[in-house]
Amino acid sequence: MLKGFIVNLGEEEITDPSLVFSVFIGIFIFTYFLILTEKINRTLAAIIGAIGIVASGIIFNIFSYEAALGFIELEVILILIGTFIITTAAEEANVFEFAAIKFLKVSKGNPLRLFLLFSFLIILLSAILSNLVAIVIVASLTMVACKNLDLDPKPYIFAEAIFANIGGLLTLISSVPNILVTLVAGITFLDFLVFSVPLSIVVAAITFQILIFLLKVRKPISDDQKSILHQKVETFNEWSVVKSKKKFNRSIAIMTITLVGLATADFFGIGLGLIAIIGGVVMLLVNRLSTEKIFQGINWGVIFFVSALLVLVGGLSEAGILRSFSEPLVDIASTNFLIIVISILWIVGLLSSVIVDIPLTAAFIPIVLEISADLGPHSVLLWWAIIFGVSLGANFTPIGSSSTIIALGVLKKHQKVPFKDFTKIGTIVCTIQLLIGSIYLIALYFLITT
């Protein structure tokens, strides 16, 4: 499997490739076991794995310490830090709470309209914020709204958990997996919009219709009922959550300019990481925010988690381990490319129901990198298969997505949520979503190759 692979330990030569293979695979499996079982904090588990890989690489003389530092993509870290600063500062200015209440009032208390608007809101916020922050804001407001309107919150929370992952498909910065894949694949911000937005719209529209049927969301029965619901909704005041209108307006302006900058970055030859950082710095300066407070709000755990996984997977790739797994797939892809594309979509989609999205993506990136090396321009579909699979397959089970876990956690404070209740809905929805993704990838293939 690692034919011809010889490493040195000091002056002594080690010719047994199985030893190297066993050590590296052992570290990888042990690390993912710790991450999946949550025996310890997942970030700490990833760091331990990264240390193990770096130590093994140096001991077996596969790569140097300096080379290991190069496994961390600085551009990924800059994008994460910049977007975290911008969204944390905007959250401090109550931009997202304002939007949530505004959407509630637009619904006029109509359950079906409320379902539509909250579904759209979670998609929109998930495209801008992390799924976790978006679901906390919308789910919390949903619980308050449903209590005041005497509505069952379960259909709304279930839908929001599912739509949060669709929102993660909208832009390059909508999720960490998107950032990881696009930087390796060379997909620009505009390219991402062109390829992903059409699928997101179709999937969202079909998912909405399916969920209305499965969750039995209904319109108000009478005009009197409509009037009562409307009056209750009018008691909410969106401006009550805004502490400073100046900071509020500035935050919206800076976020908009930053998104435009990200969309045009490739045209001007500017890195996405630089634009994200500039946007974050401007947000801090213009709004005169406490840097310490904003930095405390940044999810540093995610940044360290991603960095450690990049080192872990980079070490495996440098040692030739992942190449050995990808070689059979390369042979198949050369003659049956579409089979590999659809297979990756479904494998990633099914695995994402039980494996957290970031480590799953990090594990597949170097494998796809090997497969796509000599396949021409249509090899980009392999990268889209990972992106679509991670987002569309996350809701097969209640544990497939961090945002789903949080959403159902909010709901569980008020009522019981049996595992099977969500799984029954999620299985139907995710299967249909992956089927749509498969058809879309096939259509893209013929569009690219003709």
C-alpha positions, 0 to 999 in steps of 0.5 A: 500500500505504501510501496517504496516508502522508506523513512529514517530514524536518526541513523537507523533506516526503517524499511517497514511501511506497515509501521508508519502506516499503523502509527499514523492511522492509529493516531487518526482513528484515536483522535476521531474516536475522542472527537465523536465520543466527546470523551474530552473536549473536541478541540483538545482531542484535535490538538492531541491528535495534531501533536501526535502526527507532528511528533510521528512525522519528525521521528520518522523523518517524513516532514520537519516541524517547520513543514508541519506549521505549513499545514495550517492554512493562514487564509482559513484562519484569517477568514474565520477570525474576520467573520467572527469579529464582524458577526460578534460586533453586529450581534452586539449592535442587536442587528439579528434580534431586530431582524428576527422580531421584524420578521415576526411582525411581518407574519401578523401571527399567521402560523403558515406565514410565520413558518415561512418567514422564520424558515427564510430568516434562519436560512438568511442568518445561517448564510451570514452567521455561524449556524450555532449563533443563528439557531440560538437567536431564531429558536429563542424568539420562536419559543417566545412567539409561540408561547404568546400566540398559543402555538406548538413550537415543535414544527417551527424548531424542527424546520429551523434546524433543517433550514439552518444547514441549507443556509450553510450552502448559500455563501462561501463563508456560511460554514467552515466546511465551505471555507476549507473546501473552496480554498483548496479547490480554488473556488471563488466567492462568486463561483460559489454563489453561481453554483450553490444558490440555484440548488439552495433555492430549489432545495429550500422550496421543496423542503418547505412544501414537504415540511408543511405537509409532514409537520401539519402547519395550518392557516388560521381558521377564521378572521377573528382568529387572524385578528387576535393573532395579529394583535398579539404580534403587534405587542412586539417592538423590534426597536426595543432591542436596539441600544444604539441606532448609530451602531446598528446602522453602521454595523449593517453598512459594514457587513454589506460592504464586506460581503461586496468586497468578498464577492469582488475579491477575485476580480481585484486579486485580494485575498478573502482573509484580508477583506474579512480582517479589514471588515472586522477592524473597521467594525471595531473602530467605527463602532468604538467597541471594546476589543477585549469584549469582542475577542471574548465573543469569538469562538476561538475553540472552532479556530483551534479545532480547525487548525489542529485538524488541518495539521492532522490531515496534512500530516497524513497526506504528507506521509502518503497515507491518504494517497493509498486510500484514494488510488482505487478511487482514482482508477474508478474516476478515470472511467466512471467519474459520475459514479464517484461524484454521486458516491462521495455526495451520498457517503459524505451525506450519510456520514454527516448524520453521525460525524461533525461537519468539520472533521468529516470535511477535513478527512475527505479533502486530501482524498478528493485532492488526489482523485481530482489531480488529473481529471480536468475542469469537471473535477470541481464537481467532486468538491461540490459533492463534499459541500452539498453532502455535508449540508444536505445530509446533516439532518438525518438524525438529531445528532448530525448537526451542532445547530440541530442539537442546540435547536432541539435543546431549546425545545426540550426545555418546554416539551419532550422530543423523542429521538424518533420524532425528528429522525422520522422527519429528517430521514425523509427530508434528507433523502429527498435533498440528497436526491435533488443534489444528485440530479443537480450534480449530474446536470452540472456535469453535462453542462460543464462537459458540453 
